[in-house]
Amino acid sequence: MGDHLVRVIAREAGVRGFACLTTAMGREGARRHDASPLSAAALSYGLTAAALLGALLKVQQRVAIKVQGNGPLGQMVTESDAYGHVRGYVSVPDLPSPINIGPEQVAFAIGEQGLLTVAKDLRVKDIYRGVVELQSGHLDEELMHYLQRSEQVPSLVEIGVKMNSIGELRVAGGLLLQPLPGGDPGALDRLIQRSDDLPPLAELLTDEQTPEEILRMIFGPMDYEVLEKRDLSFRCSCSWERSKKALMLLGRDEIESLMAEGEAVVECHFCHERYYYGVEALETILDEMSG
């Protein structure tokens, strides 16, 4: 079963739910950044968070989550678009890792003091930015705090990540529940109670429960319909052409200096893809700048 997200709505009760499986994208992110087990677990939390917020977007919109805590992980940045394409990085991919890695270890790596910033490109003139202070280092709790404080939407967010005995990602996934405007005020509370009665999300995913089945367990007898099932993947938007534009921003003198060195190499922070520009390619860039 590949990574995917399921979106459902209970119209009469006035709530919506999202559940996703993100194991493959977490593994791909860890592979691209050669991440240690603890860094890989933290990155999986961040990628899952981006996938959940990305499900709230409309066509052509994007969202970025930046976590800057006082833990040893440093900065973590993850992004998602409206089509299920997610990417991300951590500034310290080689954190020393304990034998057992769980939510507390990841929260320590992030830190309980710092800032969570959510930036949204909603295809309007200005980028929306919401900033809240970190409360605990548990990223799902931090997202609930952000949604309540910055967007005034009470929500349940749960992210489950489980590593295996040799430090590889076994499963990852997430859950997001929100009320709809004008809905039953108690409906979300009832869903939260049903969620609390279930095993932790990481255990459900380890037992091979699918996002569809998890939502079915939570919504139970409440009438709901499935609106969407979308594939999720670790996919970066970098390219040779975009990297060329970044080189142009350096200016003529810097590009001529790179030509003297024989080449320029641009490496993407998000996916570690490397783009090489030889002397001939750099000359072409100078010609385009002159033109």
C-alpha positions, 0 to 999 in steps of 0.5 A: 500500500503506497502513501496516500491521504483520505479526506472525509466529511460528516456534513450533518455533524459538521466535521471533517477528517483527514488521515494519511500514510507517509512511510515511503516519503519518510524513508525517501527523505531519510535516504536523501539526507543520509539521516540518522535514526533520530533525525529521520524520525523527526523529519518523518514528523515534519513531512507528515505535518506538511502533508496534513496541512497541504490537504487543506490547500486549494489548487496551486497553493503551497504551505511551508512549516518551519520549526526552530527549537532549542533542541539539537535538531536545529531547524526543520523545514517541510513543504507541501503543495495541493497535489500531495507533493512533499519535501523537507530537510533538517539542519542536523541530519546526523543526530546521535540516536538512542536505541529506542526512539519514540515521541519523547526523544523526537520532542527533545530533539526539536526542543520545547522552546522556539518558534513554529512558523507556517507560511502559505502561498495562497496565490494572492499578493502577500504570503500568509505567515502565522507564528507561535511559540513552541510549547512542548516539542511534540509536533502534533501538539504544536500544530494544534496550538498553531491552528487554535491560536493563528487560524482560530480552528480547534483541531485534533492532530495526531502524528504517529512515527515508529522506528524498527530495531535497527533504526529504520522507519517502520511506519509513519502517518497522521490524523487531522480532525476539524469542525466545519463552520456552523456544525455541531459544537460537540461533534469534534469532542465526540470524535476526539473521545473516540480517538482517545479510546483507540491505541496510539496512531503509530500502533494502528499503522504498525498493525497495518490499519489503513487511513480509511480504516482508522477514519472508520474507527473514529467516525463510527456510527456518525454518517460521513462520506469519503471525498478524496483519496490522494497519493502522497510522495516526496517530490522536490520542485528544484530543477536545472532551470531554477538553479540557473536562475539562482546563479543569475542572482549572484551577479556577473562578477561571481559567475566569472569567478566560478568560470575561473574555477571550472564549474559551479555546483548548486545543491538543493537543501530539500532533496540534495540533488546537485546541478553542475554548470560547466564553463560553457553553461556559465557562459550561456548564463552570462549571455542571457544576463546581458540579453 
